[in-house]
Structure formats: structure tokens, C-alpha cells
Amino acid sequence: MNLVVMCVGNREGGDDAVGPYIADQFKERKVDFEVIDCGIAPENFTSVVKRLKPSILIIIDAVEMGIDPGDIRIIPKEKIGVMHVSTHGIPLSILIEYFNRFVKKVVLLGIQPKNMSGFMSDIVKDSADRLTELIIENRLGIIDEL
């Protein structure tokens, strides 16, 4: 099993920085899976993902879901086009559709932002730390499903 985690977001966009922040946390922990800090252009990393041939691809981003700031959700495939995902060159729904052609399982993990300007909020940073631990310890069950 080969896991790749794509972390998406704008480091200067308030809570939209949650993806790159999580990428930094993984890199500090020296995890045994591939982590890609995609910034605001995840579409620029399609060839990297294709080359790595993951069986599971987790995409992490700030997603406006109309829930409490810092709440984390697995976004179901049918909801990806409906929910507002932070600023990117192309919608993540199109990117995920492309990845589904060669990745066995693609999961979008969204964190509800509090603000999209200034600094990352403490509540989102705490959620990002918690999500980092959940993925490292495989407590989300995403990896066990294969």
C-alpha cells in the first residue's frame, strides 16, 4: 500500500494555509508516506502523483461547509462540487475525477476555516494538529478500508 497526502492552500490566506501547515507537520515528523505541499496549484502535481502510483490519495484543504470553524470532515464524492473549496486554478472536483482514473481511493479531507485572511486561527491550527495525528496513527480508518 502506497499513501500520498496532498496538502493544498495559500500560506498567506489565513485558514487557507491549513494544507501547507499540515505538510510542514508531516515533514517535521518524518512520516513513512509521501507528502506534497501543493500550495494553491494542486493541478501542477498531477504528474508527481501519477509517478508515485499511490493506492490511496488524501487531499487536505480548507473547505467552506457551513459548520463550526476547525471541524474536520471527509467530503463525500457527491458533495465535492457543491461545497466551496478554497482558491485554486481548477476545481478540486475535476482534479479528483482525474486522479480516480489511476488511484484506487481518493479522499478529500476538509477543515472548516474561520477566516481566509491574516493569520491562521488557533482553532484551525489545533484541528490541523489533531488531523495530523489521526492520519499518522491511521485512526480515520481510511487506510484500513483497502
N, C-alpha and C positions, 0 to 999 in steps of 0.2 A: 504494500500500500504506500502510495506516494501522496503526501499532502502539500498543497501550496496555499498560502494565505496572501491575498492581495489586499493591501490597505490603501484606501482611497480618501483623498481630501486635500484641502488647502491649508497649509501650515499657518497662514496669516488670516484665516477666516473664522476666528472664534471656535465654536464647537465643531466646525467642519474639519478642524485639524485632528479630530479623533483618530482617523485612519493612520496618518503618519505617526501620531503619538504611540499608537499600539505597535506599529512596525518597530519603532525605537525600543519599546519594552521587550519585544521578542528578540531583537538583536543583542540587547544587553544580557539576556538570559541564555543566549547561545543555544537556541532550540534545535531539535533534530529534524526540522522540516523547513521548506523554502519559504521565505517571507519577501514579498515585493512591495516596496513603498512606491506606489504609482502616482502619488501627487494628484493633480487634477486631470491627468490624461491616462486613465487605465487602458484606453484603446492602444496606446503606444507599447503595451507589454503583451499583446496577444501572441507574438512570435516567441517570447520568452516562455509563456505558459505552455504553448504548443510543444516547444522543445523539451520542457520538463516532464511532459506527459503525466500529469497528476491523475490519480483516480478520484481524488476529492479536491475541489477548489472552493475555498471560503473567501468571500469578498466582504470586507468590512467597510462601512461608510456611515456617515450621519444621514439619517432619513427622517423627514417630517412625517410623523404618523399620527399626530394629534393626541399623544399620550404624555405622561409626565416626563419632564427632562431627565435624561440619564437612563430611562427604561430601555431595555435591550429586547429585540425581537428577531426571530428568524422570519424573514419575509417570504411568504409562500409565492410560488411561481406566478400564480394568477393575480397576485396583488402588486407585483413589481412595477407594472406600467401605470398603476393607479396612484401609488404613493410618490410623493415628491422626494427625489434623491438630490443631494447637493449638486453644485455646478460642475458639469463635465462637458467635454466636447460632444459626446454622443450619450444617449440614454443608456443606463445600465441594463435595461431590459433587452436592448439589441445586442449588447456585449455578451450577456448571459446566454442569449439564444445562439450566438456564435460558439461560445465555449461548450454548449451542450452537444455540439457535433462530435467532440473528441474527448470530453471529460465525462466520466461515469456519473459523478454527482457534483452539482454546483449549488452552493448555499450562500444566500445573501443575509448577512447579519447587520441589522440596522440599530443604531443608537439614536434615540430622540435627542436632538440638540435643544439647548436652552437659548443660545444666541449664536448668530452667524457673523459676528464682527468682534473686534477686540481680542481678548484672550479667551482661551478655553475655560469654561466654567468648572468649578470644583466638582459639581455633581456629575458632570460628564466625564471628567478625569477619573473620578472614583469608579464609575461604571466601566471605563476603559480598562482600569487596573483589574477589576473583577473579571471582565471578559477575557483578558489575557490569561489569567489563572485558569478559568474554565476551559479554555482551549488547550492550554498546556497539559492540564490534568485530564482532558477528554471527558469532562463532566457534562458536556452538552449532548453526548450520545451521537454526534454526527458521524464520527469515525466508526463506531460500532455497527452502524446500520448496513455496512457493506459486507 
